[in-house]
Amino acid sequence: MSQNSPDRLPASLPALVDAAIIGGGPAGCSAASWLTQLGLSVALIERAPRLCDSLRPLEYRQDWLLGAPGESLADLGERYAAHVAAQPGVHTLTGQTVHHLDWQAEQGWTLYFDGGPAFAVNAPDTAGAPQARDASGLRPLRARALLLATGLTPRHPSPLYPDQNRHGRVLDAIELTARRDQLPPGKVLLLGGGDNAIENALHLAGRGHAVTLWSRSEWRAQTHLVQQLDGAPGLRRRPAQALPTAIAADAAGVNVNSKAYGEERFDHVAVLLGYEPEASAWLKVADALQRAGVTAPSQPFRDEPRFGVLGLFVAGDASGRQHPCVQTALGDGVVAAKQIEAFLRPLRESQPPPALRRNNRQVIHINGLRFGANLGVLDFEREGPQPIQVDAEVNLGAQTIVSRDADIGHVLDYRRVRTIIIDECTAEHTDLLEALLGKLCVRLMKLAGVVGVRIKVTKLEIFPDCQVAISAECGTW
């Protein structure tokens, strides 16, 4: 494994790796370990100073992880990090964050590290060409595939978690875990009704705090935790009640306002309302795809085939899974590693030249589809369906030269494409042709395996001497 300091990349790190992984938690470490055992080169990028850093504060003992009863997540994190450190072929970049990325068809991903977007020519690389570096002196890294394993971040709903003037008295789940054993006994309000909220309520009540546990729903925690609430000293419960309307902290405490209880004063407030995918890396990926002309959603994504063809994958809690935990993250890392290996396999095996392979891009064409659509802003257009013609191209990206089999379940059925077009155009009246094009593009891009859509809609009878058509293109072509 290659070590590095925050101000430079390791000299042994190659300019091109098979896979770059952003996020060095359990999912990222699991994927890195499997990828190297599959014979691939890996760059594992973690913004914290060490791998699995998010597990370090979690020193309480747990019994829910199979095979590790009574062990803390902090100890497990140390073991995961040590395992990856012993894996040859994993280039670990800790204390590093990605400033921005680029994506190019046939080339893959380029990662530029923090230091700004300006570049200067530095020493030549091993091929003798000048090697670009960013303003901090860090050279960019190229990767054939990119895996996002950036985990979760606590939800900070406004106005319960004020952005400013928190005075260290309004905490989220991570901050409470790190500080709860150092908090002086006092009045503590916990907002939440899940495992995390009730476990913290029991812990703080046992340390002498006067705890108020407030949930907007009935308790959602495990039964054995809820049953322990009855025996907790100094613990007030407010299940299924509307949450406060305002929280304001000062140097001495926190004012909490609600319709049910008016204004109350607490020493500390913890907002324990769950987690959401950490979106910073995804936003940079989405920006890179948009600059390359590829339509990308604004939200972090689940595992979708249309991104896999771009060499883009996701693993662990970053995918927004229903039940995030260490064990599911480890399994996700394995699945992602196998997906990446399958994506890269054609580049590693003896196959026809790349130009020949890429000629096998498959596109579904639907031409001259005519029917009546509820479309238009003119009075006569609102009286009934107007005749239109739709021409569509649906890009399925590069496919293998030899078909796997004749099972229609493994291909996109063009009958489904035709049905979607007709349904979208006839479901309701649409005033503008441009709006109808947008709906068609969005609907078709959601189909599994689709990487690009071209649509042309022609109004056949709007004028007696001509036809009017508008076309749109989205995704990859």
C-alpha positions, 0 to 999 in steps of 0.5 A: 500500500502507498502512504501519502501526506495531505500535501502530495500524492504518493510517487508510486501511484500510477497515472492510470488505475483501473478503479478509483474509489471515493470513500474509505469506509467499510464499503470502500475498503471492501471493494478495494480489497476485492478489486485487488484480489481480482487483479485490478489496480485501485486508488482508495481516496479518503478525505479523513486522515485514516480509513474507516475514520467515521467508526472511530468514535463508536466505541460502545459494544454491539451485538448485532453484527454477526461474528463480532458479538461485544465488539465495538464498531471502532475496533472493527474499523481498525481491523478493516483499515489494517486489512486494506493496508496489507493488500498489495495493489491498493494505493491509499490516499488519505487526507485528500479530497477531489476538487472536480472530475472529468469524464470522457467516452473511451477515456474514463474518469479524471480526478483533480484534487483540491487546490483549484482548477488551474493547471501548470505543466510539471515534470513529464510522465513516464511516456515523456509527455508533460504531466498536468498538475493542479494549482496545489502541485497535485497531479490528476489521476485517471481511472477507467472506473469510478466507485462512490462509497461516500456513506451517509451524513446526518440530516440537518433539517431547518430550523431544528439544526440552525446553520449559525450560532449553535454554540456547540449546544445543538448537536447531530448524531455524529457530534453527540456520539463524540461528545456525550461522555464529556457533557456535564449533567444537565437538561438534554433534549433528543429529537428522534424516535429510532434506535440511535435516539433511544440508545442515546437517551438511555445512555445519557439518563444513566449518566445523570442527565435529565433527558427529554425524548421527543419523536414526531411518530411512535417509537421506531426503535427495537423492542428491547430498547423501547422496553428499557425506557420505563426503567430509565431515571429522569427520562421524559417521553413525548412520542407522536407529537409535532416537533418544535417550530424553532430552536435558538442557541446561545452561550448558556443554553438552547431555547426550544419553541413548540405549539404544545409546550411553548418556550423551554430551555435546555442545556443541549439539543441533539437532532437525531432524525436519521441520515441521508447520502453524503452528496458532495462527491455525487454533485461533482460527478453530476457536474462532470457528466453534464459538461460531457453532455450526459443527463444526470439526476440531481440526487445521489443515485442507486445502482443503475445500469445506465451509469454502469456503462459509463464506468460509474458505480455506487456502494454502501450507504451512499446508495440510500439503501433502506437499512444502512449498516456496516454489514450491508456496506461490506456486502455492497463493496463486494457486489460493486467490485464484481460489477467493476471487474465485469465492466473492465473485463473486455479491456483486459481480455483478448478481444477485437480492436476497440474500434470494432467493439465500439461499433457494436453500439445498439440503438432502437429506432422507431420511425413514423409512429403516427397517432392522435395526441392531446396537444396544443394551445389553440382553441381547435387543438383543445377540442380533440386529439391532433395527428402527430408523428413521433420518431425516436432513437434509444441508445443502449450503448456498447454491447458485446459482439455475441449476444448472450442468448435469445431471452427477451428479458435480457434486452429492451423490448421495443414494444415497450418503447412504443407503448411509453411514447403513445401513453405519454402523448395521450395521457393528458393534454399538453399545451407546448410541444417542448413540454411533451418532448421533455416528458418523453425524454425523462420517461425513456431515460428511466428505462434500464440500460438506456444511455441516450434518447433522441426524439422528434415530434411532428405536428402533421396538420397545424399548417396547410402548406407545411409540417412543424417538428421539434426534436430533442436529444439527451444522454450519451451519443 
